[in-house]
Amino acid sequence: MTTKETSHGTIEISPTAIATLVSHTLKQTYGVVGMATASRASDIAATITRDPHRGVDIRVEDNNIEIELYVVLEYGTRIASVATSIINSIRYTVEKHSGLPVKSVAVHVQGLRISTPTEK
């Protein structure tokens, strides 16, 4: 749980709330077609439970947020460009909405997928 003191009182933000914000932002980022997990076993469990925070790991230390993402990208996109876009979008959105600094965002590309079939 992260806390932030304001003139009106204390605000507590759970890692789950931050993960929800990150998941929503990822779904809107160009080139991202899906989420994955760090391992195959946890991927199966996340699929069965339909975990909305699949592929998002949040750690909070001294009110600094560390985010690890496991993503599946669109085949044919520039991986480095999409990863940079993800990092910038996530950092901006989380800092804007939580008011807390993001220490790091790590993007792990777990696979590539063709999202729309091409005609021959």
N, CA, C and O atoms as CSV, one atom per row, in Angstrom:
chain,resi,resn,atom,element,x,y,z
A,1,MET,N,N,0.839,-1.166,0.000
A,1,MET,CA,C,0.000,0.000,0.000
A,1,MET,C,C,0.891,1.238,0.000
A,1,MET,O,O,1.797,1.348,0.826
A,2,THR,N,N,0.648,2.152,-0.900
A,2,THR,CA,C,1.402,3.397,-0.931
A,2,THR,C,C,0.558,4.487,-0.301
A,2,THR,O,O,-0.669,4.476,-0.408
A,3,THR,N,N,1.202,5.401,0.338
A,3,THR,CA,C,0.482,6.504,0.974
A,3,THR,C,C,1.046,7.826,0.497
A,3,THR,O,O,2.234,7.955,0.199
A,4,LYS,N,N,0.158,8.804,0.434
A,4,LYS,CA,C,0.558,10.153,0.045
A,4,LYS,C,C,-0.167,11.121,0.963
A,4,LYS,O,O,-1.388,11.068,1.112
A,5,GLU,N,N,0.600,11.995,1.567
A,5,GLU,CA,C,0.032,13.004,2.462
A,5,GLU,C,C,-0.331,14.242,1.645
A,5,GLU,O,O,0.477,14.735,0.857
A,6,THR,N,N,-1.548,14.738,1.839
A,6,THR,CA,C,-1.990,15.978,1.213
A,6,THR,C,C,-2.495,16.908,2.304
A,6,THR,O,O,-2.558,16.531,3.474
A,7,SER,N,N,-2.851,18.111,1.920
A,7,SER,CA,C,-3.379,19.056,2.902
A,7,SER,C,C,-4.748,18.624,3.428
A,7,SER,O,O,-5.182,19.077,4.487
A,8,HIS,N,N,-5.424,17.750,2.687
A,8,HIS,CA,C,-6.746,17.274,3.086
A,8,HIS,C,C,-6.702,15.980,3.879
A,8,HIS,O,O,-7.713,15.576,4.454
A,9,GLY,N,N,-5.547,15.319,3.920
A,9,GLY,CA,C,-5.431,14.062,4.648
A,9,GLY,C,C,-4.497,13.103,3.946
A,9,GLY,O,O,-3.644,13.512,3.157
A,10,THR,N,N,-4.665,11.808,4.241
A,10,THR,CA,C,-3.810,10.759,3.702
A,10,THR,C,C,-4.549,9.990,2.616
A,10,THR,O,O,-5.720,9.642,2.766
A,11,ILE,N,N,-3.840,9.732,1.517
A,11,ILE,CA,C,-4.390,8.932,0.424
A,11,ILE,C,C,-3.598,7.634,0.372
A,11,ILE,O,O,-2.369,7.649,0.317
A,12,GLU,N,N,-4.304,6.522,0.389
A,12,GLU,CA,C,-3.667,5.215,0.279
A,12,GLU,C,C,-4.052,4.590,-1.051
A,12,GLU,O,O,-5.230,4.529,-1.401
A,13,ILE,N,N,-3.053,4.127,-1.787
A,13,ILE,CA,C,-3.279,3.532,-3.104
A,13,ILE,C,C,-2.742,2.109,-3.072
A,13,ILE,O,O,-1.575,1.886,-2.749
A,14,SER,N,N,-3.599,1.148,-3.409
A,14,SER,CA,C,-3.170,-0.252,-3.399
A,14,SER,C,C,-2.462,-0.601,-4.705
A,14,SER,O,O,-2.731,0.014,-5.737
A,15,PRO,N,N,-1.566,-1.576,-4.670
A,15,PRO,CA,C,-0.922,-2.040,-5.904
A,15,PRO,C,C,-1.941,-2.561,-6.931
A,15,PRO,O,O,-1.702,-2.478,-8.135
A,16,THR,N,N,-3.065,-3.091,-6.460
A,16,THR,CA,C,-4.101,-3.572,-7.376
A,16,THR,C,C,-4.710,-2.411,-8.165
A,16,THR,O,O,-5.000,-2.551,-9.354
A,17,ALA,N,N,-4.900,-1.283,-7.517
A,17,ALA,CA,C,-5.433,-0.105,-8.212
A,17,ALA,C,C,-4.455,0.378,-9.279
A,17,ALA,O,O,-4.863,0.759,-10.376
A,18,ILE,N,N,-3.164,0.362,-8.953
A,18,ILE,CA,C,-2.149,0.761,-9.927
A,18,ILE,C,C,-2.113,-0.239,-11.078
A,18,ILE,O,O,-1.981,0.163,-12.234
A,19,ALA,N,N,-2.229,-1.538,-10.783
A,19,ALA,CA,C,-2.240,-2.567,-11.827
A,19,ALA,C,C,-3.436,-2.392,-12.761
A,19,ALA,O,O,-3.316,-2.600,-13.968
A,20,THR,N,N,-4.580,-2.014,-12.211
A,20,THR,CA,C,-5.762,-1.765,-13.045
A,20,THR,C,C,-5.515,-0.595,-13.990
A,20,THR,O,O,-5.861,-0.667,-15.169
A,21,LEU,N,N,-4.927,0.469,-13.489
A,21,LEU,CA,C,-4.600,1.631,-14.305
A,21,LEU,C,C,-3.614,1.255,-15.406
A,21,LEU,O,O,-3.762,1.687,-16.549
A,22,VAL,N,N,-2.604,0.448,-15.062
A,22,VAL,CA,C,-1.602,0.010,-16.037
A,22,VAL,C,C,-2.239,-0.869,-17.109
A,22,VAL,O,O,-1.960,-0.692,-18.295
A,23,SER,N,N,-3.092,-1.816,-16.711
A,23,SER,CA,C,-3.751,-2.713,-17.664
A,23,SER,C,C,-4.598,-1.928,-18.647
A,23,SER,O,O,-4.584,-2.205,-19.847
A,24,HIS,N,N,-5.335,-0.952,-18.142
A,24,HIS,CA,C,-6.189,-0.136,-19.007
A,24,HIS,C,C,-5.350,0.655,-20.007
A,24,HIS,O,O,-5.707,0.758,-21.181
A,25,THR,N,N,-4.240,1.208,-19.541
A,25,THR,CA,C,-3.355,1.974,-20.427
A,25,THR,C,C,-2.722,1.073,-21.485
A,25,THR,O,O,-2.602,1.470,-22.644
A,26,LEU,N,N,-2.316,-0.139,-21.096
A,26,LEU,CA,C,-1.695,-1.065,-22.043
A,26,LEU,C,C,-2.636,-1.444,-23.178
A,26,LEU,O,O,-2.216,-1.548,-24.331
A,27,LYS,N,N,-3.910,-1.650,-22.851
A,27,LYS,CA,C,-4.888,-2.039,-23.875
A,27,LYS,C,C,-5.049,-0.963,-24.937
A,27,LYS,O,O,-5.480,-1.257,-26.052
A,28,GLN,N,N,-4.710,0.280,-24.608
A,28,GLN,CA,C,-4.853,1.390,-25.546
A,28,GLN,C,C,-3.552,1.750,-26.265
A,28,GLN,O,O,-3.533,2.669,-27.084
A,29,THR,N,N,-2.480,1.042,-25.969
A,29,THR,CA,C,-1.181,1.348,-26.555
A,29,THR,C,C,-1.013,0.630,-27.891
A,29,THR,O,O,-1.264,-0.571,-27.996
A,30,TYR,N,N,-0.588,1.372,-28.902
A,30,TYR,CA,C,-0.387,0.821,-30.235
A,30,TYR,C,C,0.651,-0.294,-30.208
A,30,TYR,O,O,1.713,-0.145,-29.604
A,31,GLY,N,N,0.342,-1.409,-30.863
A,31,GLY,CA,C,1.274,-2.513,-31.001
A,31,GLY,C,C,1.087,-3.617,-29.990
A,31,GLY,O,O,1.619,-4.712,-30.177
A,32,VAL,N,N,0.343,-3.365,-28.916
A,32,VAL,CA,C,0.106,-4.391,-27.898
A,32,VAL,C,C,-1.158,-5.162,-28.284
A,32,VAL,O,O,-2.231,-4.575,-28.422
A,33,VAL,N,N,-1.022,-6.482,-28.457
A,33,VAL,CA,C,-2.187,-7.306,-28.813
A,33,VAL,C,C,-2.610,-8.235,-27.685
A,33,VAL,O,O,-3.668,-8.859,-27.760
A,34,GLY,N,N,-1.784,-8.334,-26.627
A,34,GLY,CA,C,-2.164,-9.202,-25.520
A,34,GLY,C,C,-1.183,-9.103,-24.380
A,34,GLY,O,O,-0.145,-8.446,-24.455
A,35,MET,N,N,-1.562,-9.786,-23.323
A,35,MET,CA,C,-0.720,-9.851,-22.134
A,35,MET,C,C,-0.324,-11.299,-21.897
A,35,MET,O,O,-1.044,-12.218,-22.285
A,36,ALA,N,N,0.797,-11.495,-21.272
A,36,ALA,CA,C,1.288,-12.832,-20.932
A,36,ALA,C,C,1.743,-12.791,-19.485
A,36,ALA,O,O,1.582,-11.778,-18.804
A,37,THR,N,N,2.306,-13.884,-19.022
A,37,THR,CA,C,2.875,-13.912,-17.682
A,37,THR,C,C,4.330,-14.354,-17.776
A,37,THR,O,O,4.828,-14.703,-18.846
A,38,ALA,N,N,4.990,-14.330,-16.630
A,38,ALA,CA,C,6.413,-14.659,-16.616
A,38,ALA,C,C,6.682,-16.126,-16.917
A,38,ALA,O,O,7.726,-16.458,-17.478
A,39,SER,N,N,5.752,-17.014,-16.550
A,39,SER,CA,C,5.964,-18.435,-16.785
A,39,SER,C,C,4.717,-19.072,-17.396
A,39,SER,O,O,3.619,-18.522,-17.305
A,40,ARG,N,N,4.896,-20.220,-18.009
A,40,ARG,CA,C,3.793,-20.932,-18.660
A,40,ARG,C,C,2.742,-21.382,-17.643
A,40,ARG,O,O,1.546,-21.317,-17.924
A,41,ALA,N,N,3.177,-21.838,-16.464
A,41,ALA,CA,C,2.236,-22.306,-15.436
A,41,ALA,C,C,1.348,-21.173,-14.946
A,41,ALA,O,O,0.137,-21.350,-14.813
A,42,SER,N,N,1.933,-20.017,-14.678
A,42,SER,CA,C,1.115,-18.895,-14.219
A,42,SER,C,C,0.261,-18.346,-15.353
A,42,SER,O,O,-0.787,-17.750,-15.100
A,43,ASP,N,N,0.691,-18.536,-16.603
A,43,ASP,CA,C,-0.107,-18.118,-17.756
A,43,ASP,C,C,-1.392,-18.943,-17.834
A,43,ASP,O,O,-2.462,-18.401,-18.110
A,44,ILE,N,N,-1.289,-20.240,-17.595
A,44,ILE,CA,C,-2.465,-21.111,-17.610
A,44,ILE,C,C,-3.422,-20.731,-16.480
A,44,ILE,O,O,-4.634,-20.655,-16.682
A,45,ALA,N,N,-2.873,-20.496,-15.304
A,45,ALA,CA,C,-3.699,-20.110,-14.152
A,45,ALA,C,C,-4.397,-18.780,-14.409
A,45,ALA,O,O,-5.569,-18.627,-14.065
A,46,ALA,N,N,-3.700,-17.816,-15.005
A,46,ALA,CA,C,-4.298,-16.509,-15.294
A,46,ALA,C,C,-5.392,-16.629,-16.347
A,46,ALA,O,O,-6.382,-15.899,-16.300
A,47,THR,N,N,-5.217,-17.552,-17.304
A,47,THR,CA,C,-6.235,-17.765,-18.321
A,47,THR,C,C,-7.494,-18.366,-17.710
A,47,THR,O,O,-8.608,-17.949,-18.027
A,48,ILE,N,N,-7.313,-19.333,-16.845
A,48,ILE,CA,C,-8.456,-19.987,-16.206
A,48,ILE,C,C,-9.226,-19.010,-15.327
A,48,ILE,O,O,-10.456,-18.984,-15.357
A,49,THR,N,N,-8.518,-18.217,-14.552
A,49,THR,CA,C,-9.179,-17.286,-13.634
A,49,THR,C,C,-9.572,-15.973,-14.304
A,49,THR,O,O,-10.247,-15.143,-13.694
A,50,ARG,N,N,-9.160,-15.783,-15.540
A,50,ARG,CA,C,-9.427,-14.541,-16.284
A,50,ARG,C,C,-8.954,-13.312,-15.512
A,50,ARG,O,O,-9.679,-12.330,-15.354
A,51,ASP,N,N,-7.721,-13.401,-15.041
A,51,ASP,CA,C,-7.123,-12.341,-14.240
A,51,ASP,C,C,-7.001,-11.061,-15.062
A,51,ASP,O,O,-6.318,-11.060,-16.087
A,52,PRO,N,N,-7.650,-9.962,-14.637
A,52,PRO,CA,C,-7.564,-8.716,-15.411
A,52,PRO,C,C,-6.196,-8.046,-15.314
A,52,PRO,O,O,-5.886,-7.163,-16.113
A,53,HIS,N,N,-5.378,-8.455,-14.350
A,53,HIS,CA,C,-4.050,-7.873,-14.181
A,53,HIS,C,C,-2.954,-8.801,-14.673
A,53,HIS,O,O,-1.805,-8.706,-14.242
A,54,ARG,N,N,-3.314,-9.684,-15.564
A,54,ARG,CA,C,-2.372,-10.646,-16.136
A,54,ARG,C,C,-1.209,-9.910,-16.789
A,54,ARG,O,O,-1.402,-8.996,-17.589
A,55,GLY,N,N,-0.004,-10.325,-16.433
A,55,GLY,CA,C,1.174,-9.735,-17.045
A,55,GLY,C,C,1.622,-8.420,-16.444
A,55,GLY,O,O,2.519,-7.774,-16.985
A,56,VAL,N,N,1.019,-8.006,-15.336
A,56,VAL,CA,C,1.387,-6.750,-14.683
A,56,VAL,C,C,1.834,-7.055,-13.258
A,56,VAL,O,O,1.053,-7.565,-12.455
A,57,ASP,N,N,3.084,-6.744,-12.948
A,57,ASP,CA,C,3.615,-6.911,-11.601
A,57,ASP,C,C,3.986,-5.537,-11.055
A,57,ASP,O,O,4.752,-4.800,-11.676
A,58,ILE,N,N,3.441,-5.200,-9.893
A,58,ILE,CA,C,3.676,-3.905,-9.262
A,58,ILE,C,C,4.416,-4.122,-7.947
A,58,ILE,O,O,4.014,-4.954,-7.134
A,59,ARG,N,N,5.490,-3.380,-7.743
A,59,ARG,CA,C,6.198,-3.367,-6.458
A,59,ARG,C,C,6.320,-1.916,-6.016
A,59,ARG,O,O,6.608,-1.026,-6.816
A,60,VAL,N,N,6.093,-1.700,-4.728
A,60,VAL,CA,C,6.195,-0.353,-4.178
A,60,VAL,C,C,7.219,-0.367,-3.055
A,60,VAL,O,O,7.089,-1.122,-2.091
A,61,GLU,N,N,8.241,0.478,-3.188
A,61,GLU,CA,C,9.274,0.620,-2.162
A,61,GLU,C,C,9.492,2.102,-1.892
A,61,GLU,O,O,9.813,2.864,-2.804
A,62,ASP,N,N,9.318,2.507,-0.646
A,62,ASP,CA,C,9.510,3.906,-0.246
A,62,ASP,C,C,8.716,4.873,-1.129
A,62,ASP,O,O,9.230,5.912,-1.543
A,63,ASN,N,N,7.463,4.521,-1.411
A,63,ASN,CA,C,6.560,5.306,-2.255
A,63,ASN,C,C,7.090,5.509,-3.671
A,63,ASN,O,O,6.673,6.450,-4.347
A,64,ASN,N,N,7.990,4.657,-4.134
A,64,ASN,CA,C,8.422,4.605,-5.532
A,64,ASN,C,C,7.831,3.346,-6.142
A,64,ASN,O,O,7.884,2.271,-5.544
A,65,ILE,N,N,7.274,3.483,-7.321
A,65,ILE,CA,C,6.585,2.370,-7.968
A,65,ILE,C,C,7.501,1.732,-9.000
A,65,ILE,O,O,8.084,2.421,-9.837
A,66,GLU,N,N,7.624,0.408,-8.934
A,66,GLU,CA,C,8.354,-0.370,-9.942
A,66,GLU,C,C,7.342,-1.255,-10.656
A,66,GLU,O,O,6.563,-1.960,-10.014
A,67,ILE,N,N,7.354,-1.218,-11.977
A,67,ILE,CA,C,6.363,-1.941,-12.774
A,67,ILE,C,C,7.076,-2.889,-13.731
A,67,ILE,O,O,8.010,-2.496,-14.430
A,68,GLU,N,N,6.627,-4.140,-13.754
A,68,GLU,CA,C,7.122,-5.122,-14.726
A,68,GLU,C,C,5.943,-5.571,-15.568
A,68,GLU,O,O,4.890,-5.926,-15.039
A,69,LEU,N,N,6.124,-5.555,-16.882
A,69,LEU,CA,C,5.059,-5.914,-17.815
A,69,LEU,C,C,5.498,-7.063,-18.703
A,69,LEU,O,O,6.645,-7.114,-19.146
A,70,TYR,N,N,4.586,-7.978,-18.960
A,70,TYR,CA,C,4.824,-9.107,-19.859
A,70,TYR,C,C,3.788,-9.000,-20.969
A,70,TYR,O,O,2.598,-9.212,-20.738
A,71,VAL,N,N,4.242,-8.671,-22.175
A,71,VAL,CA,C,3.319,-8.339,-23.259
A,71,VAL,C,C,3.532,-9.214,-24.491
A,71,VAL,O,O,4.588,-9.817,-24.679
A,72,VAL,N,N,2.491,-9.262,-25.322
A,72,VAL,CA,C,2.544,-9.872,-26.645
A,72,VAL,C,C,2.305,-8.725,-27.625
A,72,VAL,O,O,1.322,-7.993,-27.508
A,73,LEU,N,N,3.205,-8.575,-28.584
A,73,LEU,CA,C,3.137,-7.461,-29.522
A,73,LEU,C,C,2.678,-7.909,-30.898
A,73,LEU,O,O,2.737,-9.088,-31.246
A,74,GLU,N,N,2.221,-6.941,-31.664
A,74,GLU,CA,C,1.787,-7.154,-33.041
A,74,GLU,C,C,2.995,-7.493,-33.904
A,74,GLU,O,O,3.999,-6.782,-33.887
A,75,TYR,N,N,2.892,-8.585,-34.657
A,75,TYR,CA,C,3.956,-8.982,-35.570
A,75,TYR,C,C,4.117,-7.887,-36.624
A,75,TYR,O,O,3.131,-7.405,-37.182
A,76,GLY,N,N,5.341,-7.504,-36.888
A,76,GLY,CA,C,5.630,-6.505,-37.908
A,76,GLY,C,C,5.863,-5.116,-37.342
A,76,GLY,O,O,6.300,-4.226,-38.073
A,77,THR,N,N,5.587,-4.904,-36.067
A,77,THR,CA,C,5.869,-3.603,-35.462
A,77,THR,C,C,7.308,-3.587,-34.969
A,77,THR,O,O,7.902,-4.638,-34.728
A,78,ARG,N,N,7.855,-2.407,-34.823
A,78,ARG,CA,C,9.219,-2.288,-34.291
A,78,ARG,C,C,9.154,-2.471,-32.784
A,78,ARG,O,O,8.570,-1.657,-32.069
A,79,ILE,N,N,9.760,-3.546,-32.317
A,79,ILE,CA,C,9.675,-3.916,-30.904
A,79,ILE,C,C,10.225,-2.807,-30.013
A,79,ILE,O,O,9.605,-2.467,-29.005
A,80,ALA,N,N,11.349,-2.249,-30.357
A,80,ALA,CA,C,11.958,-1.199,-29.531
A,80,ALA,C,C,11.058,0.039,-29.465
A,80,ALA,O,O,10.919,0.652,-28.406
A,81,SER,N,N,10.455,0.398,-30.580
A,81,SER,CA,C,9.572,1.570,-30.604
A,81,SER,C,C,8.323,1.352,-29.766
A,81,SER,O,O,7.899,2.241,-29.028
A,82,VAL,N,N,7.737,0.169,-29.882
A,82,VAL,CA,C,6.534,-0.140,-29.098
A,82,VAL,C,C,6.873,-0.194,-27.612
A,82,VAL,O,O,6.111,0.314,-26.789
A,83,ALA,N,N,8.004,-0.800,-27.257
A,83,ALA,CA,C,8.416,-0.882,-25.847
A,83,ALA,C,C,8.647,0.513,-25.267
A,83,ALA,O,O,8.245,0.786,-24.136
A,84,THR,N,N,9.284,1.387,-26.023
A,84,THR,CA,C,9.500,2.764,-25.574
A,84,THR,C,C,8.177,3.493,-25.395
A,84,THR,O,O,8.000,4.237,-24.430
A,85,SER,N,N,7.253,3.282,-26.316
A,85,SER,CA,C,5.922,3.891,-26.212
A,85,SER,C,C,5.183,3.394,-24.967
A,85,SER,O,O,4.532,4.171,-24.268
A,86,ILE,N,N,5.293,2.086,-24.701
A,86,ILE,CA,C,4.658,1.512,-23.511
A,86,ILE,C,C,5.227,2.152,-22.250
A,86,ILE,O,O,4.476,2.563,-21.366
A,87,ILE,N,N,6.544,2.237,-22.167
A,87,ILE,CA,C,7.208,2.798,-20.985
A,87,ILE,C,C,6.755,4.239,-20.756
A,87,ILE,O,O,6.405,4.614,-19.638
A,88,ASN,N,N,6.764,5.035,-21.811
A,88,ASN,CA,C,6.377,6.440,-21.677
A,88,ASN,C,C,4.909,6.590,-21.283
A,88,ASN,O,O,4.578,7.411,-20.428
A,89,SER,N,N,4.023,5.797,-21.905
A,89,SER,CA,C,2.592,5.874,-21.602
A,89,SER,C,C,2.296,5.471,-20.165
A,89,SER,O,O,1.544,6.146,-19.461
A,90,ILE,N,N,2.895,4.364,-19.738
A,90,ILE,CA,C,2.657,3.862,-18.383
A,90,ILE,C,C,3.192,4.840,-17.353
A,90,ILE,O,O,2.501,5.163,-16.387
A,91,ARG,N,N,4.414,5.314,-17.548
A,91,ARG,CA,C,5.014,6.250,-16.599
A,91,ARG,C,C,4.150,7.521,-16.486
A,91,ARG,O,O,3.849,7.965,-15.379
A,92,TYR,N,N,3.760,8.093,-17.608
A,92,TYR,CA,C,2.958,9.321,-17.602
A,92,TYR,C,C,1.616,9.097,-16.903
A,92,TYR,O,O,1.225,9.889,-16.046
A,93,THR,N,N,0.914,8.030,-17.263
A,93,THR,CA,C,-0.421,7.776,-16.717
A,93,THR,C,C,-0.384,7.512,-15.216
A,93,THR,O,O,-1.187,8.073,-14.471
A,94,VAL,N,N,0.530,6.672,-14.768
A,94,VAL,CA,C,0.593,6.341,-13.339
A,94,VAL,C,C,1.001,7.560,-12.522
A,94,VAL,O,O,0.410,7.821,-11.474
A,95,GLU,N,N,1.995,8.307,-12.977
A,95,GLU,CA,C,2.419,9.492,-12.231
A,95,GLU,C,C,1.331,10.554,-12.214
A,95,GLU,O,O,1.137,11.228,-11.203
A,96,LYS,N,N,0.622,10.706,-13.326
A,96,LYS,CA,C,-0.445,11.709,-13.404
A,96,LYS,C,C,-1.594,11.363,-12.460
A,96,LYS,O,O,-2.093,12.236,-11.749
A,97,HIS,N,N,-2.017,10.103,-12.445
A,97,HIS,CA,C,-3.194,9.725,-11.666
A,97,HIS,C,C,-2.900,9.415,-10.197
A,97,HIS,O,O,-3.771,9.597,-9.346
A,98,SER,N,N,-1.693,8.953,-9.889
A,98,SER,CA,C,-1.388,8.607,-8.501
A,98,SER,C,C,-0.629,9.714,-7.777
A,98,SER,O,O,-0.710,9.832,-6.554
A,99,GLY,N,N,0.102,10.518,-8.527
A,99,GLY,CA,C,0.912,11.547,-7.913
A,99,GLY,C,C,2.201,11.021,-7.312
A,99,GLY,O,O,2.928,11.757,-6.645
A,100,LEU,N,N,2.485,9.743,-7.546
A,100,LEU,CA,C,3.694,9.121,-7.016
A,100,LEU,C,C,4.690,8.865,-8.147
A,100,LEU,O,O,4.283,8.586,-9.275
A,101,PRO,N,N,5.990,8.956,-7.857
A,101,PRO,CA,C,6.984,8.732,-8.909
A,101,PRO,C,C,7.097,7.257,-9.295
A,101,PRO,O,O,7.006,6.366,-8.450
A,102,VAL,N,N,7.297,7.026,-10.586
A,102,VAL,CA,C,7.543,5.676,-11.094
A,102,VAL,C,C,9.053,5.522,-11.214
A,102,VAL,O,O,9.700,6.217,-11.997
A,103,LYS,N,N,9.604,4.604,-10.429
A,103,LYS,CA,C,11.050,4.385,-10.429
A,103,LYS,C,C,11.509,3.686,-11.699
A,103,LYS,O,O,12.519,4.062,-12.295
A,104,SER,N,N,10.745,2.643,-12.120
A,104,SER,CA,C,11.135,1.918,-13.326
A,104,SER,C,C,9.942,1.216,-13.949
A,104,SER,O,O,8.987,0.844,-13.267
A,105,VAL,N,N,10.023,1.045,-15.265
A,105,VAL,CA,C,9.058,0.253,-16.016
A,105,VAL,C,C,9.865,-0.703,-16.876
A,105,VAL,O,O,10.636,-0.271,-17.734
A,106,ALA,N,N,9.693,-2.004,-16.651
A,106,ALA,CA,C,10.394,-3.023,-17.431
A,106,ALA,C,C,9.383,-3.728,-18.326
A,106,ALA,O,O,8.349,-4.199,-17.853
A,107,VAL,N,N,9.684,-3.799,-19.613
A,107,VAL,CA,C,8.799,-4.451,-20.580
A,107,VAL,C,C,9.467,-5.733,-21.051
A,107,VAL,O,O,10.564,-5.702,-21.609
A,108,HIS,N,N,8.800,-6.862,-20.824
A,108,HIS,CA,C,9.280,-8.165,-21.281
A,108,HIS,C,C,8.369,-8.611,-22.417
A,108,HIS,O,O,7.179,-8.846,-22.204
A,109,VAL,N,N,8.921,-8.729,-23.620
A,109,VAL,CA,C,8.136,-9.172,-24.775
A,109,VAL,C,C,8.127,-10.695,-24.756
A,109,VAL,O,O,9.163,-11.331,-24.952
A,110,GLN,N,N,6.958,-11.273,-24.518
A,110,GLN,CA,C,6.820,-12.721,-24.392
A,110,GLN,C,C,6.447,-13.395,-25.709
A,110,GLN,O,O,6.526,-14.618,-25.826
A,111,GLY,N,N,6.044,-12.605,-26.695
A,111,GLY,CA,C,5.704,-13.201,-27.975
A,111,GLY,C,C,5.227,-12.161,-28.974
A,111,GLY,O,O,5.023,-10.993,-28.645
A,112,LEU,N,N,5.056,-12.625,-30.209
A,112,LEU,CA,C,4.530,-11.798,-31.296
A,112,LEU,C,C,3.305,-12.505,-31.859
A,112,LEU,O,O,3.249,-13.735,-31.885
A,113,ARG,N,N,2.341,-11.740,-32.304
A,113,ARG,CA,C,1.113,-12.327,-32.829
A,113,ARG,C,C,0.593,-11.481,-33.980
A,113,ARG,O,O,0.687,-10.254,-33.956
A,114,ILE,N,N,0.045,-12.146,-34.983
A,114,ILE,CA,C,-0.637,-11.436,-36.061
A,114,ILE,C,C,-2.071,-11.258,-35.616
A,114,ILE,O,O,-2.787,-12.241,-35.423
A,115,SER,N,N,-2.506,-10.008,-35.447
A,115,SER,CA,C,-3.843,-9.775,-34.901
A,115,SER,C,C,-4.930,-9.834,-35.967
A,115,SER,O,O,-6.064,-10.199,-35.658
A,116,THR,N,N,-4.615,-9.485,-37.216
A,116,THR,CA,C,-5.599,-9.565,-38.286
A,116,THR,C,C,-5.009,-10.401,-39.417
A,116,THR,O,O,-3.897,-10.129,-39.869
A,117,PRO,N,N,-5.736,-11.406,-39.877
A,117,PRO,CA,C,-5.210,-12.234,-40.975
A,117,PRO,C,C,-5.144,-11.418,-42.271
A,117,PRO,O,O,-6.007,-10.585,-42.545
A,118,THR,N,N,-4.104,-11.680,-43.051
A,118,THR,CA,C,-3.947,-10.984,-44.329
A,118,THR,C,C,-4.535,-11.856,-45.441
A,118,THR,O,O,-4.513,-13.084,-45.366
A,119,GLU,N,N,-5.061,-11.190,-46.474
A,119,GLU,CA,C,-5.629,-11.914,-47.619
A,119,GLU,C,C,-4.517,-12.259,-48.591
A,119,GLU,O,O,-3.553,-11.511,-48.755
A,120,LYS,N,N,-4.673,-13.412,-49.235
A,120,LYS,CA,C,-3.697,-13.825,-50.238
A,120,LYS,C,C,-4.266,-13.683,-51.613
A,120,LYS,O,O,-3.588,-13.984,-52.595
